[in-house]
Amino acid sequence: MSIRDLQEIFQGDGMKAQDLALNELLQGAKQFVVPIFQRTYSWGTQHCEQLLKDILRIGRDDHLQAHFLGSVVYVADSDHHGASIPRWQVIDGQQRLTTVLLLLVVLCEGLKINPDAVPDVTVEQINDYYLKNPHGKGEMHYKLLLTQKDRDALIKLFDGQNLDGDAPENILENLDFFRNQLQEEDLKNVYKGFMKLKIVDVALTRGQDDPQMIFESLNSTGLDLTQADLIRNFVLMRQPPDQQTALYKTIWHPMESRFGNRFGTDFDKFVRAYLTLRTQPSRPIRADAVYQEYKNYFFTLIQEEKSVAEILGDLGQLAEYFTRCLMGKETDTELKEVFSDLSSLVEVAAPLMLCLYELYEKDLLNKGDFAELIRLLESYVFRRSVCDMQTRSLGQIFSSLTYRIREKAPTESLKVSLARMGKRRRFPSDSEFRESLVTRDMYGLRNCRFLLDRLENDSKEKIDTSSFTIEHVMPQNPELSPEWREALGPDWKNVQETWVHRLGNLTLTGYNEKYSDAAFKEKKTMKDGFNDSPLRLNKFIREQNTWNETLIEQRGGDIADHALKLWGGLCVDKKIVQRYALEEKKQRASQVKLEDVIAKMTPGVATLFKDLQERLLSLGGDVTEILDPKNVTYHVYEYFVQVIPRADGITLVLNLEFEEAGDDTGFCRNAADRSFFINATVRGGVYIQIYSTPGIDKAMLYLRNAYEKASE
């Protein structure tokens, strides 16, 4: 990026940037401080090599007047005004400044050995101009203060001390690199090159300029800033320095530490899951929009008068749950195992897992139910995978499940939500799951390894199968040996093609290459063969003297029966599901007023409706009336009749089969004869037209039957 590019960025934010020699920036009494929340020094030797090449290139060539190094953006510290040595917080440029000063430290080491290497320049001058403030006391004595462990290391170097092995690795490696390189270089060219370095100098005014806007602008140019960097700087950069330090030490740094070396890769995933849980967006949050979405959420909480400590505290708490659920940091062995199994199948369950963990921590969900629900989700995902059902929308499915969880009944509400999934998203039945297990190509299943491992380790005595591979008992090689052809029979080719990749023919072994295409008897009796295998999966195989279609089918069925217990089905009372559905309908209907529905009826129909309504509600205390602008529906758990007002009467659609009505007078009509009813929102087997009170009298027999059926 050129000087002009950076100037346009900063000018676009309402400020002017000047190009300045780096040595001029460093001269004079001043101190640059890297805020505690900023990333530590991270440049490696490849960056140092490029910087030194550029410095030597311009140092050797008198025709080159300058080399553009990049930007240095800083804002006045809160106690800046009136200080004898002004302090500036570095917003951008830490890596460049630190690396150049490391080079100057090594240059000083060279000048101590050969004081005449650079004419008219001394170690004292370099120290006083570029490394230290001669009259500063304590830490104010140094031009640059880094953050965390980097700070102590750089101070030692400025003071001419040696670093020990505990110093930050990047600083040690870059020092060694510069020391090795400068032994072979003319120090005069190094110094001349340094004096030609130019930067875009941007000094912001606290309270007027927005440092975060600059940070975001730099990120938009393609610099190496993650969504996590932007979030951290957005929150902490807005606070006074003392609060920055307190928030960083008490909340942000512990949160980073929980992620360890996976912070750079997994923190963004966590925030995405966190925002999905907290904001319930209508669309999935894009990976590159995490920062912007968090910013919007942050401002919403600020408007609700939440403190920054509260906002960050909530993020930190959920981060702890995330590392427990999805990064193997759970201390409870039972929960750790169920988390691991679900996470190995799917990542997009994170919002739901966070939701359940939060309820668990609040004692609204006991450990047994928690583990059961995680296993149920595993079963849902795995069954759909085995049954070759669509899995692309799992992220949306898990998000919708998250939003339907009720704090007072988390187990019940999650099971009901799974039971109410539409046809495409349904929980596969036992028969569907078993059929797929025994008939489909399981070797081609992405989760085949997971399937076999879970089947093997369905016991308190676990076997580490991580180094094992999938073994075909009957070989895959189409050129089967005579022994195999004889075992499979005259139709051996068709048998192999049909059964080779099915579950009954697959197992795990640590000796796949050794078994190869050997005959069954040889695979059993060779050293480390099936007869010696301790695996439970191989027990049936050990007990056989031959291997053929019948045995493969038998073993596949046995394993499928085991799998049905391991990945259990969904069990939830139908009436509970209907009750939830009815509650949702009531909630939606609560916006409609009965008087508004009646007002749309003609006077005669309104009188008829009121009579009918009174009789329907008197059928039982469990009758629920659901209002719609164009109809009124009566439910127990499921609906039993929908009342549709017309200009001259009322249409009733009953939830009865036509044969159940038992009417041969023509009063009840078969709804199957009509493709649809105008203004109806249900489908029924019987419909009745009413035009008078006697019609209501006659209809009540059939309405009572429909009510009793719905009440069963």
C-alpha positions, -999 to +999 in steps of 0.1 A: +000+000+000+013+034-010+016+066+010-012+081-011-035+051-004-030+056+034-034+093+031-068+088+013-079+065+041-071+089+069-083+120+050-115+101+043-120+099+081-118+136+084-081+140+092-049+147+074-019+124+073+017+136+067+046+116+053+075+119+078+109+105+082+108+078+108+139+092+126+120+126+129+091+108+145+114+092+171+134+123+179+125+145+209+110+137+243+081+114+237+069+079+245+049+054+224+029+029+244+013-003+230-020-008+248-022-039+269-049-054+248-030-052+215-014-083+200+021-089+212+051-084+189+046-110+162+069-103+132+092-132+123+125-134+106+109-133+071+097-098+079+131-088+093+148-101+062+126-080+039+130-049+061+168-053+061+169-058+023+149-026+018+171-006+042+204-018+026+190-012-009+183+025-002+214+028+021+237+017-007+221+038-034+226+075-031+201+082-059+173+067-038+159+093-014+134+073+006+116+040+013+080+039+025+076+017+055+039+020+063+018+040+088+022+048+124-011+058+140-013+069+176-036+088+199-028+109+230-028+090+263-054+103+288-027+120+309-008+134+279-015+171+283+008+189+307+033+160+308+070+168+303+072+137+281+041+133+259+027+097+258+010+083+228-010+050+225+000+031+193-031+022+172-012+008+143+026+004+136+037-017+166+054-043+144+073-018+122+085+004+152+096-026+173+115-042+144+134-010+135+143-004+171+156-040+174+178-033+144+191-001+160+199-021+192+220-045+171+236-015+153+246-001+187+262-034+196+283-032+164+293+004+171+305-006+205+329-030+189+338-007+160+330+030+170+342+043+136+320+021+115+295+049+110+311+084+106+298+111+130+274+087+148+278+073+183+260+048+204+250+076+228+234+096+200+214+066+188+203+059+223+193+095+231+176+103+198+158+070+190+158+046+219+155+066+251+144+098+267+175+110+284+156+129+311+128+104+316+123+087+350+114+051+354+096+036+324+093+071+309+130+067+301+122+046+270+108+057+236+087+026+231+069+004+257+055-028+244+028-049+261+031-079+284+063-099+284+076-080+253+079-048+275+105-062+299+125-077+271+127-045+251+137-024+281+165-048+289+178-044+253+176-006+255+196-008+287+223-029+270+214-061+290+214-096+277+181-115+274+176-149+290+158-179+275+124-168+289+123-138+267+097-138+239+107-161+211+101-136+183+123-110+199+151-135+205+150-149+169+149-115+153+178-103+174+199-133+164+189-127+127+200-091+128+232-099+146+242-126+121+233-104+091+251-072+104+283-091+109+286-093+071+272-058+063+286-023+063+270-006+093+272+027+075+247+015+049+224+002+076+224+036+093+220+055+060+191+033+050+174+038+084+176+076+079+158+073+046+128+054+060+095+072+057+061+066+073+026+080+071+024+098+105-011+101+119-016+117+154-052+114+165-069+137+189-086+119+218-123+128+220-124+140+184-110+113+162-122+077+165-092+053+167-115+024+160-125+039+126-088+040+117-084+005+128-113-007+107-101+013+077-067-004+079-085-038+081-105-030+050-072-026+031-063-063+036-040-061+066-038-091+088-065-083+113-090-110+124-126-104+135-113-111+170-087-083+167-114-059+156-138-069+184-111-066+211-099-032+199-134-019+194-144-026+230-112-018+248-100+011+227-131+031+236-122+029+273-098+051+293-063+035+297-068+024+333-101+007+324-085-009+293-059-025+316-085-037+341-109-051+316-081-068+297-065-084+327-098-095+344-119-106+314-103-105+280-069-121+287-084-150+307-108-155+278-079-156+253-060-180+275-088-205+275-085-207+237-047-210+239-031-214+205-065-219+189-076-183+197-068-172+162-088-199+145-116-206+169-125-174+187-143-160+156-163-192+155-173-188+191-184-152+187-205-163+157-222-189+178-225-164+207-243-138+185-265-165+170-277-174+206-280-139+219-294-120+189-315-147+172-308-134+137-332-142+109-303-153+086-271-171+094-242-147+103-215-146+077-180-153+089-168-120+076-196-101+093-190-113+129-173-080+140-200-058+125-228-079+141-210-078+175-206-040+172-244-037+166-252-059+196-227-040+218-244-007+210-278-023+218-266-034+252-251+001+259-285+016+251-300-008+277-275+008+302-254-024+304-218-017+316-188-027+295-177-050+323-212-067+321-211-070+283-176-084+283-183-106+313-212-123+294-189-129+264-162-143+287-186-167+305-200-181+272-164-184+259-157-207+288-187-229+279-176-230+243-141-242+252-157-269+274-182-280+248-161-278+217-125-277+226-122-306+250-118-285+282-147-300+301-136-315+334-166-338+339-157-371+320-193-380+311-201-346+296-167-344+279-174-377+261-208-367+248-195-333+237-167-349+218-189-373+200-214-346+189-186-322+179-169-348+158-201-350+137-210-313+134-197-279+143-229-259+138-245-272+170-224-247+189-253-221+197-275-249+209-248-264+231-240-230+246-277-225+254-279-259+271-247-254+290-259-220+303-291-237+316-270-264+331-249-238+349-280-221+362-293-254+376-322-254+352-310-286+336-295-315+355-265-334+342-283-365+333-308-346+311-280-325+296-261-356+286-293-372+272-301-342+251-266-340+236-268-378+228-302-371+212-287-344+190-259-367+180-285-394+171-305-368+150-274-358+131-260-393+126-293-409+117-299-383+090-263-389+077-269-426+075-303-422+059-287-399+033-310-370+043-300-334+036-274-320+061-266-287+044-292-268+065-281-282+099-269-248+109-304-233+105-320-263+121-298-260+152-304-223+154-342-227+153-340-254+180-320-230+202-347-204+200-374-228+209-359-240+242-379-231+272-359-223+304-385-240+326-387-271+305-355-275+284-357-312+279-393-314+270-392-283+247-362-295+228-377-330+222-410-314+212-392-291+187-374-321+172-408-339+169-423-310+151-397-308+124-412-308+089-408-338+066-375-327+051-360-320+086-376-349+105-359-372+130-354-405+111-375-434+125-360-466+137-372-485+106-356-459+083-323-459+102-321-497+104-329-502+067-302-478+057-277-494+080-281-528+065-286-520+029-266-489+019-229-486+010-215-478+045-179-476+034-187-445+014-204-428+043-184-399+056-190-409+092-182-446+087-151-444+109-171-427+136-198-454+133-174-483+138-155-466+166-186-458+186-199-493+181-166-507+194-163-484+224-199-487+237-184-498+270-167-485+301-136-503+288-125-482+259-100-492+232-080-465+215-088-471+178-072-438+165-045-457+147-068-484+132-082-484+097-114-498+081-110-534+071-132-553+045-135-589+057-144-599+021-118-580+000-126-551-023-103-564-050-125-576-079-100-603-087-109-625-058-088-656-050-101-691-057-107-696-019-129-665-017-148-675-049-155-709-034-167-695-001-191-670-018-205-696-043-210-696-080-226-661-080-195-648-062-191-617-084-226-604-077-223-613-040-191-592-038-205-562-056-236-563-035-221-569+000-185-557+000-192-522+014-221-530+036-219-528+074-218-565+079-185-568+060-167-538+077-147-538+108-116-521+123-081-534+125-045-522+130-033-548+105-051-538+073-021-541+050-012-574+066-046-589+060-048-575+024-067-599+001-059-630+021-084-659+024-108-658+053-092-687+072-057-670+068-071-637+081-083-655+111-054-677+120-023-656+110-004-639+138-024-608+148-053-621+128-090-620+138-086-649+163-061-626+182-082-595+179-095-580+212-120-559+195-157-565+203-165-557+166-146-588+156-162-613+181-187-626+155-160-629+129-138-649+152-166-674+158-171-682+120-153-709+099-162-693+066-175-659+053-203-655+029-235-635+020-256-651+048-231-643+075-225-608+063-262-602+063-266-617+098-237-596+112-250-565+096-284-570+112-269-576+146-248-545+144-278-525+132-298-536+162-269-525+184-268-491+166-305-486+172-298-487+209-267-465+206-283-438+185-318-440+200-349-426+185-370-397+195-396-405+222-421-378+231-458-380+240-480-369+211-503-349+233-474-329+246-464-321+210-500-310+202-501-289+234-470-270+223-485-265+188-517-252+203-499-228+226-481-213+196-514-210+177-529-192+207-499-169+208-503-160+172-540-156+175-538-133+205-534-103+182-569-110+167-600-097+186-633-116+186-654-085+181-634-077+150-641-112+136-678-109+144-680-074+130-672-088+095-703-111+097-738-102+085-762-097+115-779-131+109-746-150+106-733-132+137-763-144+158-758-180+145-721-179+153-727-167+189-751-196+195-727-221+179-697-207+199-715-211+232-723-247+225-688-255+213-672-240+244-696-259+267-683-293+253-655-293+278-631-271+298-603-282+275-617-266+244-595-238+231-607-211+207-582-199+181-591-167+162-582-158+127-595-128+107-614-152+084-623-182+106-624-195+142-609-229+150-617-250+181-590-274+195-584-298+223-548-308+215-555-309+178-584-291+161-618-307+159-637-281+139-631-249+120-659-224+117-659-203+085-685-175+083-702-170+049-725-143+036-756-164+044-745-191+067-716-210+083-693-237+069-680-263+094-649-283+086-647-313+110-616-334+118-635-366+112-632-392+084-663-392+063-669-428+072-668-420+109-696-395+106-721-423+098-745-400+081-765-411+050-789-382+049-765-358+030-763-334+059-726-344+063-706-341+031-673-357+021-646-330+021-626-352-003-650-340-030-638-304-026-602-294-036-603-266-010-625-243+010-622-206+007-608-190+039-601-224+054-567-231+070-572-268+079-581-300+060-609-323+073-629-353+061-663-338+067-679-305+060-714-292+070-733-261+059-755-244+085-781-217+078-803-218+109-805-227+146-820-262+137-789-268+116-768-262+147-790-286+167-784-313+141-746-306+137-739-309+174-740-347+172-712-347+148-693-319+165-694-338+198-680-369+180-652-348+166-645-333+200-644-367+217-620-380+190-597-351+196-598-357+233-587-393+232 
